Amino acid sequence: MRTIQLLRAVGVAAALTVNDEAPNGQKPMGEAIAHGVGAALRPQDPFTDEFLAFAEDIMEQWKVLGMSIAVVDGDEVFAKGFGLATLPEAPATPGTPATPETLYYVGSTAKAQTAATLAQLIDSKAYPEVSLGWKTPISSIIRDDFILQDEWATNHITLEDAASHRTGLPRHDNSWHETRNGNASTVQDTVRNLRNLPLGVEPRVEWHYCNLMYVMLSYVIETLTGRWLGDVLRDTIWKPLGMDTTYLNLQEARRGPAHLASAYIWREGEKTYEKLQYPPARVMGGAGGIISNVLDYAKWIQCLINESEPFSQAVHKDIRTPRMISDAEPSLTSDVQLYGLAWTRTTIHGEVAYWHDGSTLTFGAEVYWFPNLKYGIVAFANGALGSNPAEQVLVHRLLEDRLSVPASQRADLNKSLKEKSAKSRHDIQNMENILFPNRPKKPLPPTLSPSELLGSYYDEGYGTVTFFEEPHPEKQGETLLVANRTELLWSQQWRLQHVSGDFWAVQNKLLFCRMNVPLEFFAGEFKFGVDGKVAAFEADFGSRPGQISEGRILFKKVK
């Protein structure tokens, strides 16, 4: 533990100010003149000694080993690395510091580039398939592949509906396969599986975030252009903006000149960081598979702030236009939130803000830009689960410092996020009480013993669940029903705890990238035929507290 803290202190990289005097010869990125509240002041290096101490403390609290931050202020970019991108391989060797050039997975912040690329294709007028623009029905482009369980939705859901998460389809992340039957899943496979997933509500009624819809938009782009999405992104955005160290391919990123950070999870019991595997960028595609650094992303948000090339004014207007209310209630730090082309639009301390976060669960990203201030912040980090809360705290600190917000008007965001994290842990510990508050004091016996429930169960959308027994970790002589779902992108283990009768509480333990941490929980029930034999297992994904219902998924017994 003390060694890690020492390495973090030693590994803090020097700040890089991108201006005419930058030692690496980089030029100012953009010609904008800052204006608006607080913008009359000449841009100052935001990474003061006070902020550095604050950042180190926050990273330690959230167990984030390394982070890189870039701040766009007018026509200047300030960037800095904190902590370590990669721990040393041997005790006596130094680790690799996090720097502005360090590469990270950027998670769902990739969606904005996917949407902007599609906006550019529409604006080019080169593709008659999208002559109706964002109002184009998706089924008119990929008719054989895009089928939903509702016929009206299939025929009428548009590109705009998908991009703004108003299709009515909830997340269904636990149906997202990396492999099926031993074969690698393709983007087309993921799109074709949408027909097997229930809608949560009617289209255009509620905002339901759905990663799978951005996999589908990636497929639309590839269908229109006849090219791999990574090549289209490079030609449309990365190359014109000089984003030379941005990738949609893990192998390319590892071969490139910049260091790719390793992801780590803190093991409290061992008081140490454990290195995790890299997520499969290929599977995530335009929904979250981009790998980049904060310097490249600073160029991206400067383009958005300044409404500059390679996009036309029409495309920039598209990017900024909200399509749906995503949160009608003000939060601790922002007003009502609207959603458009993978950007949330709101106001923070009276300033118009566009933002989006991203997480692969192993890496985290936060991107904010304020068009009136000509100001923006990009933060990437390599701490599993802790990256996003740590980044949010630091992003808001930087913004409030920039606006000279009095201490009395600054919300304690870190305290709020800590409380939410503690509640999540508490809920997992008390999942039986939450899922089954009316269960009998003396549990009813199950219809069949756990050993008679073993075997494989199948749903067309969610795939196969195979239950086996393993010794109970706390109750000697007892066993648990367990199912390893390693074919999923978010590979996981379902651990069943008997509640009463044929009802079970299911803890979903995340195996993804070797994380091995409880992620969520839901209610389950075994169903039986007239012959008394087990016929199915029903997962009630609507029972999960604080989440949009994905309905009840019936896995039928197959062997």
C-alpha positions in Angstrom: 0.0 0.0 0.0 2.7 2.5 1.0 4.7 1.5 -2.1 1.8 2.3 -4.3 1.4 5.7 -2.7 5.1 6.5 -3.2 4.9 5.4 -6.8 1.9 7.6 -7.4 3.7 10.6 -5.9 6.8 10.0 -8.0 4.7 9.2 -11.1 3.0 12.6 -11.4 3.8 13.9 -14.8 4.7 17.5 -15.6 2.0 19.7 -17.0 1.9 20.2 -20.7 0.7 23.6 -22.1 -0.1 23.4 -25.8 0.9 26.8 -27.1 3.5 28.4 -29.4 6.3 27.7 -26.9 5.4 24.1 -26.3 8.6 22.0 -26.2 7.1 19.4 -28.6 6.4 22.0 -31.2 2.6 21.7 -31.1 0.6 24.7 -32.2 -2.5 26.2 -30.6 -5.5 24.0 -31.4 -8.1 26.5 -32.6 -8.4 30.2 -32.9 -11.3 30.9 -30.6 -11.4 33.9 -28.2 -12.9 33.0 -24.9 -15.9 34.9 -23.7 -18.7 34.7 -21.2 -18.7 34.5 -17.4 -15.1 34.6 -16.1 -13.7 34.5 -19.6 -12.3 38.0 -19.5 -9.4 36.5 -17.5 -6.4 35.3 -19.5 -6.3 31.5 -19.4 -4.2 30.3 -16.5 -2.7 26.9 -15.9 -5.5 25.2 -13.8 -3.1 22.6 -12.3 -2.2 24.6 -9.3 -0.4 23.0 -6.3 -3.7 23.1 -4.4 -5.4 21.2 -7.2 -2.6 18.7 -7.5 -2.9 17.9 -3.8 -6.7 17.7 -4.1 -6.5 15.4 -7.2 -4.0 13.0 -5.4 -6.4 12.8 -2.4 -9.5 12.1 -4.5 -7.6 9.4 -6.6 -6.5 7.8 -3.4 -10.1 7.8 -2.0 -11.5 6.2 -5.1 -8.5 3.9 -5.6 -7.6 5.2 -9.1 -4.0 4.5 -9.9 -3.6 6.8 -13.0 -5.4 9.6 -14.7 -4.9 12.2 -17.5 -6.7 15.5 -17.8 -6.8 18.1 -20.6 -8.4 21.5 -20.1 -9.4 23.6 -23.1 -9.5 27.3 -22.3 -10.0 29.6 -25.3 -7.2 28.9 -27.7 -5.0 27.1 -25.2 -4.9 23.5 -24.0 -3.4 22.5 -20.6 -2.8 18.8 -20.0 -1.4 16.8 -17.2 -0.9 13.2 -16.1 -1.4 12.0 -12.5 -0.2 8.8 -10.9 0.7 5.7 -12.9 -0.5 4.4 -16.2 1.1 1.0 -15.5 2.6 -0.5 -12.3 6.2 -1.8 -12.5 6.6 -5.4 -13.6 9.3 -6.0 -10.9 9.5 -4.4 -7.4 12.8 -2.6 -8.0 11.7 -1.0 -11.3 9.8 2.2 -11.8 6.2 2.2 -13.1 5.1 4.1 -16.2 3.7 7.5 -15.3 0.4 8.7 -16.7 1.0 11.5 -19.1 -1.1 13.6 -21.5 -0.1 11.2 -24.2 -1.2 8.0 -22.3 -3.9 6.0 -24.1 -7.1 4.9 -22.4 -10.4 3.3 -23.5 -12.9 6.1 -23.7 -16.1 4.1 -23.2 -19.4 5.6 -24.2 -17.8 9.0 -25.1 -17.1 7.2 -28.4 -20.8 7.4 -29.2 -20.6 11.2 -29.9 -18.0 10.5 -32.7 -20.2 7.7 -34.1 -23.2 10.1 -34.2 -21.2 13.0 -35.6 -19.8 10.7 -38.4 -23.4 9.7 -39.3 -24.4 13.4 -39.3 -21.5 14.0 -41.7 -22.6 11.2 -44.0 -26.2 12.6 -44.1 -24.9 16.2 -44.7 -22.7 15.0 -47.6 -25.8 14.1 -49.7 -23.7 11.3 -51.1 -25.9 8.5 -49.7 -29.5 8.4 -51.1 -30.4 5.8 -48.4 -30.4 8.6 -45.8 -32.1 11.3 -48.0 -34.6 11.8 -45.2 -31.7 12.7 -42.8 -32.2 11.8 -39.2 -35.9 11.0 -39.9 -34.8 8.0 -42.0 -36.4 4.7 -40.7 -33.6 2.3 -39.8 -35.4 -0.6 -41.4 -35.2 1.2 -44.8 -31.4 0.9 -44.6 -30.8 -2.5 -43.0 -34.3 -4.1 -43.5 -33.2 -7.8 -43.1 -31.2 -7.1 -40.0 -33.2 -4.5 -38.0 -36.3 -6.1 -36.6 -37.9 -5.3 -33.2 -40.6 -7.2 -31.4 -43.1 -4.6 -32.3 -44.0 -4.2 -36.0 -44.7 -0.5 -35.8 -41.4 0.1 -34.0 -39.6 -1.9 -36.7 -41.1 0.2 -39.5 -40.9 3.6 -37.8 -37.9 3.8 -35.5 -35.5 6.4 -37.1 -31.8 7.1 -36.9 -32.6 10.0 -34.6 -34.6 7.8 -32.2 -31.7 5.4 -31.9 -29.1 8.1 -31.5 -31.1 9.9 -28.7 -32.1 6.7 -26.9 -35.8 7.0 -27.4 -36.5 3.7 -29.1 -38.2 2.2 -26.1 -35.6 -0.5 -26.0 -33.8 -0.6 -22.6 -30.1 -1.5 -22.1 -30.2 -5.4 -22.4 -26.5 -5.3 -21.8 -26.6 -8.9 -20.4 -27.7 -10.1 -23.9 -24.6 -8.6 -25.5 -22.4 -11.5 -26.6 -18.7 -11.6 -27.4 -19.0 -15.2 -28.6 -21.9 -17.5 -29.4 -21.5 -21.3 -29.7 -17.8 -20.8 -29.8 -17.9 -18.3 -32.6 -17.0 -14.6 -32.4 -20.0 -12.4 -32.5 -20.1 -9.7 -35.2 -21.7 -6.3 -35.2 -24.3 -7.8 -37.6 -25.0 -10.6 -35.1 -25.7 -8.1 -32.3 -28.0 -6.1 -34.5 -30.0 -9.2 -35.6 -30.4 -10.2 -32.0 -32.5 -7.1 -31.3 -35.5 -9.0 -32.5 -35.3 -11.3 -29.5 -35.2 -8.5 -26.9 -38.4 -7.0 -25.4 -39.1 -3.3 -25.6 -39.4 -1.6 -22.2 -42.0 1.1 -23.3 -43.5 2.5 -26.4 -41.1 4.3 -28.7 -40.5 8.1 -28.1 -42.2 8.0 -24.7 -39.3 7.7 -22.3 -35.5 8.0 -22.5 -33.9 4.6 -22.2 -30.1 4.4 -22.6 -29.2 1.5 -24.9 -25.6 0.6 -25.9 -27.0 -1.8 -28.5 -28.5 1.0 -30.5 -25.1 2.5 -31.1 -23.8 -0.9 -32.2 -26.6 -0.8 -34.7 -25.7 2.8 -35.8 -22.1 1.5 -36.3 -23.5 -1.2 -38.6 -25.6 1.4 -40.4 -22.4 3.4 -41.1 -20.6 0.3 -42.3 -23.5 -0.6 -44.5 -23.8 2.9 -46.1 -20.0 3.2 -46.8 -19.1 -0.4 -47.3 -16.1 0.2 -45.0 -15.0 -0.7 -41.5 -16.2 1.8 -38.9 -12.6 2.5 -37.7 -11.6 3.6 -41.2 -14.6 5.8 -41.6 -14.0 7.5 -38.2 -10.3 8.1 -39.1 -11.2 9.7 -42.4 -14.1 11.7 -41.1 -12.8 13.0 -37.8 -9.4 11.7 -36.6 -7.3 12.6 -39.6 -8.8 16.0 -40.3 -8.4 17.0 -36.6 -4.9 15.5 -36.3 -6.0 12.9 -33.8 -3.1 10.6 -34.8 -3.2 8.4 -31.6 -6.9 7.4 -31.6 -7.9 3.9 -32.5 -10.8 1.5 -32.8 -8.5 -1.6 -32.6 -6.6 -2.8 -29.6 -3.8 -4.2 -31.6 -3.3 -0.9 -33.5 -3.2 1.0 -30.2 -0.6 -1.3 -28.7 1.6 -1.0 -31.8 1.4 2.8 -31.8 3.9 5.3 -30.3 1.9 6.1 -27.2 1.7 4.0 -24.1 -1.6 2.2 -23.5 -2.5 2.4 -19.8 -3.2 -0.8 -17.9 -6.5 -1.1 -15.9 -6.4 -1.9 -12.2 -8.9 -2.8 -9.5 -8.2 -2.3 -5.8 -8.4 -5.4 -3.7 -9.3 -4.2 -0.2 -8.6 -7.5 1.4 -5.0 -7.7 0.0 -4.4 -3.9 0.1 -3.1 -4.0 -3.4 -3.9 -3.2 -7.0 -4.6 -6.1 -9.4 -4.0 -5.7 -13.1 -7.0 -6.4 -15.4 -7.4 -7.6 -19.0 -8.2 -5.2 -21.8 -11.8 -5.1 -23.0 -12.5 -6.3 -26.6 -12.7 -3.0 -28.6 -13.9 -5.0 -31.6 -17.1 -6.0 -29.9 -17.9 -2.6 -28.5 -17.3 -0.7 -31.8 -18.9 2.7 -32.0 -20.8 2.2 -28.8 -17.6 2.3 -26.7 -14.5 0.8 -28.3 -12.4 3.8 -29.1 -8.9 4.1 -27.5 -7.4 7.6 -27.3 -5.7 10.2 -25.2 -6.7 13.5 -23.7 -4.6 15.5 -26.2 -6.5 14.0 -29.1 -9.8 14.5 -27.4 -9.0 18.1 -26.7 -8.8 18.6 -30.4 -12.2 17.0 -30.8 -13.9 19.2 -28.2 -12.2 22.3 -29.6 -13.7 21.5 -32.9 -17.1 21.3 -31.2 -16.6 24.5 -29.2 -15.5 26.5 -32.2 -17.9 24.9 -34.7 -15.0 24.4 -37.0 -14.0 22.0 -39.8 -14.3 19.2 -40.8 -18.0 19.7 -40.0 -20.4 22.1 -41.7 -22.5 24.5 -39.7 -25.5 22.2 -40.3 -23.6 19.3 -38.7 -22.6 21.4 -35.7 -26.2 22.4 -35.3 -27.2 18.7 -35.4 -24.6 17.9 -32.8 -25.9 20.6 -30.4 -29.6 20.0 -30.9 -31.4 18.2 -28.0 -33.9 15.5 -29.0 -35.2 14.1 -25.7 -35.5 14.9 -22.0 -33.2 12.5 -20.3 -33.7 13.7 -16.7 -36.5 16.1 -15.8 -35.2 16.7 -12.3 -32.3 18.9 -11.5 -29.3 17.1 -9.9 -26.9 18.2 -7.2 -24.6 19.8 -9.8 -26.8 20.5 -12.9 -30.2 21.5 -14.1 -32.7 19.5 -16.2 -30.9 17.3 -18.7 -31.6 16.9 -22.4 -30.1 14.4 -24.8 -29.2 14.6 -28.5 -26.5 13.0 -30.6 -24.7 11.3 -27.7 -24.4 14.6 -25.7 -26.3 15.6 -22.6 -27.2 19.3 -22.7 -27.7 21.1 -19.4 -26.6 24.1 -17.4 -24.0 24.0 -14.6 -23.6 27.2 -12.5 -25.7 29.0 -15.1 -23.4 27.9 -18.0 -24.6 25.8 -21.0 -22.8 22.5 -20.8 -22.6 19.5 -23.1 -21.2 16.3 -21.5 -21.0 12.6 -21.7 -19.3 10.0 -19.6 -17.9 6.7 -20.6 -17.0 3.5 -18.8 -15.8 0.0 -19.8 -16.0 -0.7 -16.1 -12.2 -1.1 -16.2 -11.5 2.4 -17.6 -13.5 5.6 -17.2 -13.9 8.9 -19.1 -15.6 12.2 -18.6 -15.9 14.8 -21.4 -17.4 18.3 -20.8 -17.6 21.4 -23.0 -19.1 24.8 -22.5 -19.7 26.6 -25.8 -20.2 30.1 -24.4 -17.1 29.9 -22.2 -15.0 28.3 -25.0 -14.0 25.9 -22.2 -13.8 22.2 -21.9 -12.4 19.3 -19.8 -11.4 15.8 -20.7 -10.5 13.2 -18.1 -9.5 9.6 -18.7 -8.5 7.1 -15.9 -7.5 3.5 -15.4 -9.2 2.6 -12.1 -11.9 0.0 -12.3 -15.2 1.3 -10.9 -13.6 4.3 -9.3 -12.5 6.3 -12.4 -15.8 8.0 -13.2 -16.6 9.3 -9.7 -13.1 10.5 -9.2 -13.1 12.2 -12.6 -16.5 13.9 -11.9 -15.2 15.4 -8.7 -12.1 16.7 -10.4 -14.0 18.0 -13.4 -16.4 20.0 -11.3 -13.5 21.3 -9.2 -11.7 22.6 -12.3 -14.9 24.2 -13.6 -15.7 25.9 -10.3 -12.1 27.1 -10.0 -12.4 28.5 -13.5 -15.7 30.3 -12.7 -14.4 31.4 -9.3 -17.5 29.9 -7.6 -17.6 30.7 -3.9 -17.0 27.8 -1.6 -20.5 28.3 -0.2 -22.0 27.6 -3.6 -20.0 24.4 -4.3 -21.9 21.2 -3.8 -20.0 18.4 -2.0 -20.2 16.0 -5.0 -17.6 13.7 -3.6 -19.7 13.1 -0.5 -22.8 12.5 -2.6 -21.0 9.9 -4.8 -19.6 8.2 -1.7 -23.1 7.8 -0.3 -24.3 6.3 -3.6 -21.4 3.9 -3.7 -22.0 2.9 0.0 -25.7 2.4 -0.8 -25.0 0.1 -3.7 -22.7 -2.1 -1.5 -25.4 -2.1 1.2 -28.1 -3.1 -1.2 -26.1 -6.1 -2.5 -25.6 -7.2 1.1 -29.4 -7.0 1.7 -30.7 -8.2 -1.7 -33.1 -10.7 -0.2 -34.9 -7.9 1.8 -35.1 -5.6 -1.2 -36.2 -8.2 -3.7 -38.6 -10.2 -1.4 -39.8 -7.9 1.4 -42.9 -10.1 2.0 -41.2 -13.5 2.2 -42.2 -15.8 5.0 -40.1 -15.8 8.2 -39.7 -19.5 7.7 -38.7 -20.2 4.1 -40.9 -22.7 2.2 -38.9 -25.6 0.7 -38.2 -25.6 -3.0 -40.2 -27.9 -5.3 -37.0 -29.7 -6.3 -33.6 -29.9 -4.6 -30.8 -27.8 -6.1 -29.2 -30.9 -7.7 -32.4 -31.5 -9.7 -32.3 -27.9 -11.1 -28.8 -28.3 -12.7 -28.5 -28.1 -16.5 -28.8 -25.6 -19.4 -31.6 -23.1 -19.9 -31.9 -21.0 -23.1 -33.5 -17.8 -24.3 -33.0 -16.7 -27.9 -32.0 -13.2 -27.0 -30.0 -13.8 -23.9 -28.4 -17.1 -24.8 -27.6 -20.1 -22.6 -27.4 -20.2 -18.8 -26.0 -23.5 -17.4 -26.4 -24.0 -13.7 -23.9 -26.1 -11.6 -23.3 -26.5 -7.9 -20.4 -25.3 -5.8 -19.7 -25.3 -2.1 -21.3 -22.4 -0.2 -18.6 -20.1 1.0 -20.2 -19.4 4.4 -22.5 -22.4 5.2 -20.6 -25.6 5.6 -22.2 -28.6 4.0 -24.4 -26.5 1.7 -24.1 -25.6 -1.9 -24.9 -22.7 -4.2 -26.4 -22.8 -7.7 -24.0 -21.0 -10.0 -23.9 -20.1 -13.7 -20.9 -18.8 -15.5 -21.8 -16.6 -18.5 -18.4 -16.1 -20.0 -19.7 -15.8 -23.6 -21.1 -12.3 -22.9 -19.2 -9.1 -23.4 -19.7 -8.3 -19.8 -18.8 -11.8 -18.7 -20.5 -12.6 -15.4 -21.4 -15.2 -12.9 -24.9 -15.7 -11.5 -24.9 -16.9 -7.9 -28.4 -18.1 -6.7 -29.4 -17.8 -3.1 -32.6 -19.6 -2.1 -35.3 -17.3 -0.6 -38.5 -19.3 -0.3 -40.3 -21.9 -2.4 -39.1 -21.6 -6.0 -37.9 -18.0 -5.6 -34.3 -17.1 -5.6 -32.2 -14.0 -5.2 -29.5 -13.8 -7.9 -26.3 -11.9 -7.4 -24.7 -11.0 -10.7 -20.9 -11.1 -10.1 -18.8 -9.4 -12.8 -16.1 -11.7 -14.2 -15.3 -9.2 -17.0 -11.6 -8.7 -17.5 -11.0 -10.7 -14.2 -12.8 -8.1 -12.1 -14.6 -10.6 -9.8 -16.9 -8.1 -8.1 -20.6 -8.1 -7.4 -22.3 -5.9 -10.0 -26.1 -6.1 -9.4 -28.9 -8.4 -8.3 -32.3 -9.5 -9.4 -35.1 -12.0 -8.6 -35.3 -15.4 -10.2 -37.9 -18.2 -10.2 -37.8 -21.8 -11.4 -40.9 -22.9 -13.3 -42.2 -26.5 -13.5 -44.3 -28.5 -16.0 -47.3 -30.7 -15.3 -44.9 -33.7 -15.0 -43.3 -32.0 -12.0 -40.0 -31.6 -13.8 -38.2 -28.2 -14.1 -39.2 -26.4 -17.3 -37.7 -23.0 -17.1 -35.9 -20.3 -15.1 -37.3 -16.8 -15.2 -35.0 -13.9 -14.6 -36.9 -10.8 -13.4 -34.8 -8.0 -14.6 -37.6 -5.6 -13.6 -36.9 -6.4 -10.0 -33.5 -4.5 -9.9 -33.8 -1.3 -7.9 -32.9 2.0 -9.5 -32.8 0.6 -13.1 -35.1 0.7 -16.1 -37.0 -2.6 -16.4 -35.8 -5.0 -19.0 -38.7 -7.3 -18.3 -38.9 -10.9 -17.4 -36.7 -13.2 -19.5 -37.7 -16.9 -19.6 -34.8 -19.3 -20.1 -36.4 -22.7 -21.1 -34.7 -25.9 -19.9 -32.9 -27.5 -22.8 -30.7 -30.2 -21.2 
